Amino acid sequence: MITTTELAQVLFVTPLQPSDELSPAQIRSAVDERLCACGGDPSWCAAYVAQEAGDHPETYAPRMRWALAAVAGAYEPVAA
């Protein structure tokens, strides 16, 4: 099972932008595509995120906050 943090790291490395108006389906699709491109290994994305945090600390925190909020909304259980 992939955690919310891992999903956010995967979303972080997609070309999607916080300024895009994205549906939950678009977010899930982008995460699925990136995960497939990484062979299903979210640790590849985590390594890239760590590199970006070091290289661009001024943009890391806002983008990660966006990614966490986006995946939380995109993957929240649907109320019955």
DRENKOLDO-123640 format. One record per atom (N, C-alpha, C): x, y, z; residue in three letters. Coordinates in steps of 0.02 Angstrom, whole numbers, padded with zeros to 5 digits, always signed. Layout:
REM DRENKOLDO-123640
XYZALA;...
//
This chain:
REM DRENKOLDO-123640
+00042-00059+00000MET;+00000+00000+00000MET;+00044+00062+00000MET;+00028+00109-00042ILE;+00066+00171-00048ILE;+00035+00223-00002ILE;+00077+00259+00034THR;+00054+00310+00080THR;+00038+00375+00044THR;+00003+00419+00080THR;-00012+00485+00052THR;+00052+00523+00037THR;+00102+00517+00080THR;+00166+00550+00069THR;+00199+00524+00005THR;+00198+00459-00005GLU;+00228+00431-00065GLU;+00190+00453-00127GLU;+00124+00455-00124LEU;+00084+00480-00180LEU;+00101+00552-00195LEU;+00110+00592-00143ALA;+00128+00663-00152ALA;+00196+00669-00185ALA;+00243+00627-00166GLN;+00309+00629-00197GLN;+00305+00611-00271GLN;+00262+00564-00288VAL;+00253+00546-00358VAL;+00222+00604-00395VAL;+00170+00635-00367LEU;+00138+00692-00400LEU;+00188+00750-00407LEU;+00230+00760-00358PHE;+00280+00813-00358PHE;+00323+00811-00421PHE;+00339+00751-00444VAL;+00385+00744-00502VAL;+00349+00742-00569VAL;+00283+00752-00569THR;+00247+00756-00632THR;+00251+00828-00659THR;+00234+00838-00722PRO;+00235+00906-00748PRO;+00174+00948-00727PRO;+00128+00919-00690LEU;+00069+00957-00668LEU;+00091+01015-00624LEU;+00052+01068-00626GLN;+00068+01128-00588GLN;+00012+01146-00541GLN;+00028+01176-00484PRO;-00024+01197-00437PRO;-00073+01247-00468PRO;-00052+01283-00518SER;-00097+01332-00550SER;-00146+01299-00599SER;-00135+01235-00616ASP;-00181+01199-00659ASP;-00245+01184-00620ASP;-00301+01189-00654GLU;-00364+01168-00623GLU;-00373+01094-00639GLU;-00358+01052-00590LEU;-00356+00980-00602LEU;-00412+00944-00565LEU;-00440+00896-00598SER;-00490+00855-00566SER;-00454+00799-00527SER;-00489+00768-00480PRO;-00458+00710-00446PRO;-00437+00656-00495PRO;-00477+00645-00547ALA;-00460+00594-00596ALA;-00395+00611-00633ALA;-00385+00675-00649GLN;-00323+00695-00683GLN;-00263+00685-00637GLN;-00271+00699-00573ILE;-00216+00690-00526ILE;-00200+00615-00519ILE;-00251+00574-00511ARG;-00239+00502-00505ARG;-00207+00474-00568ARG;-00229+00497-00626SER;-00200+00474-00689SER;-00127+00493-00695SER;-00110+00555-00677ALA;-00040+00577-00680ALA;+00004+00537-00633ALA;-00022+00523-00573VAL;+00016+00484-00524VAL;+00025+00413-00551VAL;-00028+00383-00578ASP;-00022+00316-00605ASP;+00029+00312-00662ASP;+00027+00361-00707GLU;+00074+00362-00763GLU;+00146+00368-00739GLU;+00158+00413-00691ARG;+00226+00422-00666ARG;+00250+00360-00629ARG;+00206+00330-00591LEU;+00224+00270-00554LEU;+00242+00214-00602LEU;+00204+00207-00656CYS;+00220+00156-00707CYS;+00288+00171-00739CYS;+00302+00235-00753ALA;+00365+00254-00783ALA;+00424+00238-00737ALA;+00410+00237-00672CYS;+00463+00223-00622CYS;+00463+00149-00603CYS;+00429+00108-00641GLY;+00427+00037-00626GLY;+00389+00021-00563GLY;+00344+00066-00543GLY;+00304+00054-00483GLY;+00341+00067-00418GLY;+00401+00097-00423ASP;+00442+00108-00364ASP;+00441+00181-00343ASP;+00401+00198-00292PRO;+00397+00268-00271PRO;+00462+00295-00242PRO;+00510+00252-00225SER;+00573+00277-00198SER;+00613+00316-00250SER;+00604+00300-00315TRP;+00637+00340-00366TRP;+00613+00412-00362TRP;+00548+00420-00353CYS;+00519+00487-00349CYS;+00544+00523-00286CYS;+00550+00486-00230ALA;+00574+00515-00168ALA;+00646+00542-00176ALA;+00687+00506-00213ALA;+00755+00528-00225ALA;+00756+00593-00265ALA;+00713+00597-00316TYR;+00709+00658-00356TYR;+00684+00716-00314TYR;+00634+00704-00272VAL;+00607+00756-00228VAL;+00662+00782-00182VAL;+00702+00738-00154ALA;+00756+00758-00109ALA;+00807+00802-00147ALA;+00821+00783-00208GLN;+00867+00823-00248GLN;+00838+00892-00261GLN;+00774+00896-00279GLU;+00742+00960-00291GLU;+00740+01003-00227GLU;+00729+00972-00170ALA;+00728+01008-00107ALA;+00796+01042-00094ALA;+00849+01006-00111GLY;+00916+01035-00102GLY;+00933+01087-00154GLY;+00912+01075-00216ASP;+00928+01121-00271ASP;+00884+01183-00271ASP;+00821+01176-00251HIS;+00773+01231-00255HIS;+00730+01235-00191HIS;+00761+01249-00135PRO;+00724+01248-00072PRO;+00667+01300-00070PRO;+00674+01353-00108GLU;+00623+01405-00108GLU;+00558+01383-00141GLU;+00561+01334-00185THR;+00499+01310-00218THR;+00477+01242-00192THR;+00522+01208-00156TYR;+00505+01141-00132TYR;+00445+01140-00086TYR;+00446+01180-00034ALA;+00392+01178+00017ALA;+00323+01193-00012ALA;+00316+01247-00051PRO;+00250+01261-00079PRO;+00225+01205-00126PRO;+00271+01177-00166ARG;+00250+01124-00212ARG;+00231+01061-00174ARG;+00269+01044-00121MET;+00252+00985-00083MET;+00186+00994-00045MET;+00174+01054-00019ARG;+00109+01066+00014ARG;+00052+01056-00036ARG;+00062+01082-00096TRP;+00011+01072-00149TRP;+00002+00998-00164TRP;+00057+00962-00172ALA;+00053+00891-00190ALA;+00018+00852-00135ALA;+00034+00866-00073LEU;+00001+00831-00018LEU;-00074+00844-00017LEU;-00093+00908-00025ALA;-00164+00925-00025ALA;-00199+00895-00086ALA;-00166+00896-00143ALA;-00197+00870-00205ALA;-00210+00795-00200ALA;-00161+00757-00175VAL;-00173+00685-00171VAL;-00222+00668-00115VAL;-00222+00707-00062ALA;-00271+00696-00009ALA;-00342+00703-00037ALA;-00352+00754-00078GLY;-00417+00764-00108GLY;-00434+00714-00162GLY;-00383+00694-00201ALA;-00394+00648-00257ALA;-00405+00576-00234ALA;-00377+00558-00177TYR;-00381+00489-00154TYR;-00425+00480-00092TYR;-00460+00533-00071GLU;-00502+00525-00012GLU;-00560+00478-00027GLU;-00580+00439+00021PRO;-00635+00392+00009PRO;-00700+00430-00008PRO;-00737+00403-00053VAL;-00801+00433-00072VAL;-00852+00413-00020VAL;-00890+00463+00005ALA;-00941+00449+00055ALA;-00998+00409+00023ALA;-01023+00361+00060ALA;-01076+00318+00034ALA;-01144+00348+00046ALA;
//
